[in-house]
Structure formats: C-alpha cells, structure tokens
Amino acid sequence: MLCSLPIHFVRIDLIRPNERHHPEHAAALADTIMREQLWRIPITLERNSLAVMDGHHRFEAARRLKLSHVPCLLLDYEQVEVIATRQGYIVTPQEIVRRARTGDLYPPKTTRHRFPSPLPVCNISLWLLQDRGAPLPSSAVRSVDRHAAKMIRKSAERWIPSGFATRPGNPP
C-alpha cells in the first residue's frame, strides 16, 4: 500500500515534468495551498529520473509559490500502470522518462497513472517547504522523517512553555 511508503522532500529544481499543465488550474491550486498553508497530497515521481507520474499541476503550483522542496512518493514503474488518454501518443514508461529528460512535454492530461492504492494524505505545513535562507543538505532528496522530527522538536521548543510536563506523570 502506498500509505506505508515514506514521503520524501525533493528539491523542486530536480523534478522533471513530462506533461504541460492547465495554467488556470495550477493557479487555483496554488491559491488553495497558500490559503490553507498545507500541502495535502504528495507528488509521485519515478524513483530514478524524478519524472512526474502524478502531480503536474501540484508541481506548477509549487513553482508559483516558490517552494524549495515538495513532498513526494518515489515509485518504480513496476508498481504503477500507465495508459494514454489521448490518441496518437506513445505512452510507455521509457517514453515518459525520455520526454521528462528532454523537455519534450506531452499535452496536459495525456498520461494516466494507475496506482495500486490511493495516494496518501500528508498535510505538511507550507512553512516546512519554503526556503528560509538556511543552507540545504547536500542530498537532493530528504526523508520527511528526519526533517519532520527536527521541525517537531523546534516547534515544541517554541510552543511548549518551559516547565510544562510533556508526558503524563512527568513533573514540571
């Protein structure tokens, strides 16, 4: 099940789209993300090439919001079925990756990826995805677990009053 896979923060400049998008839909999505201050659904990427499987509009919304990282699931085409939704286009995993690498984008909504289970909801604060001027780690992909743990500790330090018992039974 996809909900048991780790979600990774991937640098946005390394993600490779393979389809164009509808600008009005991407703008509306960016507005919603900004208003809610939450990223709800991860973008799915092919593990090796970082080609977008699902989430071209979310990717463009992230670019419009100038996010430095986005939550992603990294998958292989052995886990995912892909079909063409437009006639006259070759849609295979190899062709999708080729188009992502060369920038020869399909028209919007040309491919449809079928996943073995629904995509998980991640509900990640937009604050965590913005570049705060801090040096980025050397790796392109950061595990949400490490990053989230660090942010949770920082948040706890800021919002839990000193002397407050954080576990039942712990004296202040």
C-alpha positions as CSV (number, residue, x, y, z in Angstrom):
1,M,0.0,0.0,0.0
2,L,1.3,3.5,-0.9
3,C,0.3,4.9,2.5
4,S,3.1,2.7,4.1
5,L,5.8,4.2,1.9
6,P,8.0,7.1,3.2
7,I,7.3,10.6,1.9
8,H,10.4,12.5,0.8
9,F,11.1,16.2,0.4
10,V,12.6,16.6,-3.1
11,R,14.2,19.8,-4.3
12,I,11.8,21.3,-6.8
13,D,14.5,22.2,-9.3
14,L,15.3,18.5,-9.7
15,I,11.8,17.3,-10.6
16,R,11.2,16.7,-14.3
17,P,7.7,17.2,-15.7
18,N,6.7,15.3,-18.8
19,E,3.3,17.0,-19.5
20,R,2.2,20.6,-19.9
21,H,-0.4,21.8,-17.4
22,H,-3.6,24.0,-17.5
23,P,-2.3,27.4,-16.1
24,E,-5.7,28.3,-14.6
25,H,-5.9,25.0,-12.7
26,A,-2.3,25.4,-11.4
27,A,-3.1,29.0,-10.3
28,A,-6.2,27.9,-8.4
29,L,-4.4,25.1,-6.8
30,A,-1.6,27.5,-5.7
31,D,-4.2,29.8,-4.2
32,T,-5.7,26.9,-2.2
33,I,-2.4,25.7,-0.9
34,M,-1.4,29.2,0.1
35,R,-4.8,29.9,1.8
36,E,-4.7,26.6,3.7
37,Q,-1.0,26.8,4.4
38,L,-0.9,23.0,3.8
39,W,0.4,20.6,1.2
40,R,-2.0,17.7,1.2
41,I,-1.1,15.2,-1.5
42,P,2.5,14.2,-2.4
43,I,3.6,14.3,-6.0
44,T,4.5,10.9,-7.3
45,L,7.9,10.6,-9.1
46,E,9.7,7.9,-10.9
47,R,12.4,7.0,-8.5
48,N,15.5,7.2,-10.7
49,S,14.7,10.0,-13.1
50,L,12.4,12.1,-10.8
51,A,9.9,12.3,-13.7
52,V,6.4,13.2,-12.6
53,M,4.0,10.4,-12.6
54,D,1.1,12.2,-10.9
55,G,1.0,15.9,-9.9
56,H,1.9,18.2,-12.8
57,H,-0.5,20.8,-11.5
58,R,0.8,20.5,-7.9
59,F,4.3,20.8,-9.3
60,E,3.4,24.0,-11.1
61,A,1.6,25.3,-8.0
62,A,4.8,24.7,-6.0
63,R,6.8,26.6,-8.6
64,R,4.4,29.5,-8.5
65,L,4.7,29.5,-4.7
66,K,8.5,29.5,-5.0
67,L,8.8,26.4,-2.7
68,S,12.2,24.9,-2.4
69,H,11.0,21.3,-1.7
70,V,7.8,19.3,-2.2
71,P,6.5,16.1,-0.6
72,C,6.9,13.2,-3.0
73,L,6.5,9.5,-3.2
74,L,9.3,7.8,-5.1
75,L,8.0,4.8,-7.1
76,D,9.0,2.4,-9.9
77,Y,7.0,1.6,-13.0
78,E,6.8,-2.0,-11.8
79,Q,4.4,-0.6,-9.1
80,V,2.4,1.6,-11.5
81,E,0.3,1.0,-14.6
82,V,0.3,3.8,-17.2
83,I,-2.1,4.4,-20.1
84,A,-2.7,7.0,-22.8
85,T,-5.7,9.2,-22.5
86,R,-5.2,10.8,-26.0
87,Q,-4.9,9.0,-29.2
88,G,-1.8,9.4,-31.4
89,Y,0.8,9.5,-28.5
90,I,3.2,6.8,-27.4
91,V,2.8,6.4,-23.7
92,T,5.3,4.0,-22.1
93,P,7.5,4.3,-19.0
94,Q,10.5,4.7,-21.3
95,E,8.8,7.5,-23.4
96,I,7.6,9.3,-20.3
97,V,11.1,9.4,-18.9
98,R,12.6,10.4,-22.2
99,R,10.2,13.3,-22.5
100,A,10.9,14.4,-18.9
101,R,14.7,14.4,-19.6
102,T,14.5,16.2,-22.9
103,G,11.7,18.7,-22.1
104,D,9.5,17.4,-25.0
105,L,6.3,17.6,-23.0
106,Y,3.0,15.8,-23.7
107,P,-0.2,17.9,-23.9
108,P,-2.0,18.2,-20.5
109,K,-3.6,15.0,-19.2
110,T,-2.1,12.7,-21.9
111,T,-1.0,10.1,-19.4
112,R,-2.9,8.4,-16.7
113,H,-1.0,6.5,-14.0
114,R,-2.9,3.9,-12.1
115,F,-1.6,3.2,-8.6
116,P,-2.2,0.0,-6.6
117,S,-3.9,2.0,-3.8
118,P,-5.0,5.6,-3.2
119,L,-2.3,8.3,-2.7
120,P,-1.7,9.1,1.0
121,V,-2.6,12.4,2.5
122,C,0.4,14.1,4.0
123,N,-0.8,17.5,5.3
124,I,2.6,19.1,5.5
125,S,2.9,22.8,6.6
126,L,3.8,25.1,3.8
127,W,6.3,26.7,6.2
128,L,8.4,23.5,6.0
129,L,8.6,23.6,2.2
130,Q,9.8,27.2,1.9
131,D,13.4,28.2,1.5
132,R,14.3,30.0,4.7
133,G,17.8,31.0,3.6
134,A,19.3,28.1,5.5
135,P,21.9,26.0,3.7
136,L,20.3,23.0,2.1
137,P,21.6,19.5,2.7
138,S,23.9,18.1,0.0
139,S,21.4,15.4,-1.0
140,A,18.6,16.2,-3.4
141,V,16.0,14.1,-1.5
142,R,15.5,14.4,2.2
143,S,13.4,11.9,4.2
144,V,10.4,13.5,5.7
145,D,11.0,11.5,8.9
146,R,14.4,13.3,9.7
147,H,13.2,16.6,8.6
148,A,9.8,16.3,10.4
149,A,11.5,15.2,13.6
150,K,13.7,18.2,13.6
151,M,10.8,20.6,12.9
152,I,8.7,19.0,15.6
153,R,11.5,19.5,18.1
154,K,11.8,23.1,17.1
155,S,8.1,23.7,17.2
156,A,7.9,22.0,20.6
157,E,10.7,24.2,22.0
158,R,8.8,27.3,20.7
159,W,5.3,26.5,21.7
160,I,5.5,24.3,24.9
161,P,6.1,26.5,27.9
162,S,9.2,25.8,29.9
163,G,8.4,23.6,32.9
164,F,5.3,22.1,31.2
165,A,5.0,18.4,31.6
166,T,5.2,16.9,28.1
167,R,4.4,13.3,29.2
168,P,1.7,12.3,31.7
169,G,3.2,11.8,35.1
170,N,6.3,14.0,34.4
171,P,6.5,16.7,36.9
172,P,7.1,20.3,35.5
